[in-house]
Amino acid sequence: MVNVAILGFGVVGSGVAEVLTGNGAGISKKADELISLKYVLDVRDFPDSPFAACFVKDFSVIEQDPEVNVVVETIGGVGAALDFTERALKAGKSVVTSNKELVATHGRRLLELAAEHQAVYLFEASVGGGIPILRPLSECMAANDILEICGILNGTANYIFTRMVQDGIPFAQALKGAQANGYAEQNPAADVEGQDTCRKLCILSSIAFGWHLLPEQVPTTGITSITLADEAYADACQRRIKLLGRAIAREDGTVCAYVEPHFISLQNPLAGVDDVFNAILVKGDATGDVMFYGRGAGKLPTASAVVADVIAAARQLERASYRPWQPNRPSSVVSSDQLASQWYVRLAEGTCSGERLTISGGKEGESGWITPAMTRPQLDQMLEGKQVLAVIRVLD
Amino acid sequence: MVNVAILGFGVVGSGVAEVLTGNGAGISKKADELISLKYVLDVRDFPDSPFAACFVKDFSVIEQDPEVNVVVETIGGVGAALDFTERALKAGKSVVTSNKELVATHGRRLLELAAEHQAVYLFEASVGGGIPILRPLSECMAANDILEICGILNGTANYIFTRMVQDGIPFAQALKGAQANGYAEQNPAADVEGQDTCRKLCILSSIAFGWHLLPEQVPTTGITSITLADEAYADACQRRIKLLGRAIAREDGTVCAYVEPHFISLQNPLAGVDDVFNAILVKGDATGDVMFYGRGAGKLPTASAVVADVIAAARQLERASYRPWQPNRPSSVVSSDQLASQWYVRLAEGTCSGERLTISGGKEGESGWITPAMTRPQLDQMLEGKQVLAVIRVLD
């Protein structure tokens, strides 16, 4: 018998309760044991919830109940979530989470703590919502050296781009639409400024390369400055604008990781990933390119990924864990300034070396360009003194 | 210490030996134990192979060596491969394979045999080559009821379609090119007549639904009759021809499974899967559509999937297994004749109800049509007495 406690009864937490109990029989069969929801921790009251009997307000009830084997942390953030996760692991309980901020920031120590206490710490739902990615990367691709990870990791940003292109509406309006549809938070900063993508990239990179990459080491540019003119120029050169998180393993053992919008060519399988869908491209030295695609967020997709981890924890408590992450290696992180690529450049006036793009209805004097391959410092030198309106990296 | 024996030193077997030894240090670290290649079984001699010291010709050497924990079966077929797999499992050794014919035909019994002898039987490489699919489907999507599996599962067939469309060459010539490039066997029947897709679909379906679907229960149509005219009509209606294996769970608990070429719309994420790439779309009741994409065949991709299973077997011998498959359920398999859809029809002359397609350079009198949605028996009735040149199911 496996008893589960859910911390936080928000969107994901309530989804986990529903999936755990709604599909209960099937889930228990798959777990080879009976899985039962024992507690839900929340400061608020939910007198009408079907789980009303499970609610508690004091974490120590869960911490001190030896019958609780698996704790689901869906509080979010790095405050109470960190405290409760540490205490649960120290009490020998396994913890499953969708909290990307906590994993990206404290994952290494929490994995270590889990191992010390014969528990597991699992977080498949923290990247890509319901898309299976962390376990496939960690287990199924274990015979590969991972060469690169490149992903559309934020559904809100991708939805905004899709609306801009398909409906011809500017960024601000597309963002409002995303909020109205429930795809973006009222405070959308983490989505549109790239931090959400950055955290997910750190988790992927740490699993792929085996040492903890920290968010503050990843230069991150969001999408707030992208205009309809940029989308028109992208269209003019058969490309799409996508916000990508990339982590590239270099031959010297260093990793170049960054988050930026990109012009990507229509031949790239990521170009066709629209709306709130996410996709993660993984290059292995043996398998070549493998891509994982699906809804990157949403109550039920995310909850089902959490519950799959609960089942894994229930089936094989000591063996389901990710391999431990080695400590962060400051000297192994290299700047994306060293990564040469072509660039899209939009100028207020004047010219630039490279291929000139033409669009209909462009602003008087403005021009769009695709430069030859060079690094960002070389580009900045070339553009010195020019009135630069936009610079976006090109990826074929 | 985990000692591995490889059965069959063909393309995949020699690739496994390379991946196991070439990336050896990394692999042993991931397995938390030292993994070592002890034997290679082959009837042929390979005096110049770097693994020459490992070769044996008599399986009983492997069977009787208690140091061998994991046997890799890459012989293929259901003759010696079945015999050796049974004997290895009965000796308590775990078996890892890429042999889709053996798994599709005897998977249930071999999983049972493995469980009886505290061994595991793993076959990630049997579907999708290096694409992680069976473990994600079995574990990461465990909290879902699977509603449908729909996949481009044969790289050779997909390569042929891509060449027909992109180079404008007929089927026979595209097949010859595939053979010249090593993408098709000299006897390409299993690829172009659909059996290979059928076997992979049976494995996916058995894992998704939990009972053994057998190849002889799956109506299978290959691609040998597809012409350039059909490709032109597909293009005329914004669709692509792809050979799909589909298994659809119906509300009454039955499964409709079949293999056929389809006209699929360009909006379908499978439409952009070209060349030798494979992709598998899985619909879960909670996650929605999830897609797995990558190279479906090839020496190193397949070998790396085999080696990942060897690592899984080494890490967690008793827990890495797939859940057992229930016996086949003849009454749970329903004919694709019950599945209504639109149809593409090409007639030698005359007309048909539906939307007429126009192509340039079509044959005098011939016409292409997209019919309203109906079942195949209804379609056949409608077409009675007409000179029908082609019928292909439409999937949007």
Interface residues (C-beta under 8 A of the other chain):
Chain A: V19 N23 G26 I27 K30 E124 G129 G130 I131 P132 R135 P136 E139 C140 M141 A142 A143 N144 D145 P269 G272 G284 D285 A286 T287 G288 D289 V290 M291 F292 Y293 G294 R295 G298 L300 P301 A303 S304 A305 V306 V307 A308 V310 I311 A312 R315 Q316 R319 R323
Chain B: V19 N23 G26 I27 K30 A31 E124 G129 G130 I131 P132 R135 P136 E139 C140 M141 A142 A143 N144 D145 P269 G272 G284 A286 T287 G288 D289 V290 M291 F292 Y293 G294 R295 G298 L300 P301 A303 S304 A305 V306 V307 A308 V310 I311 A312 R315 Q316 R319 R323
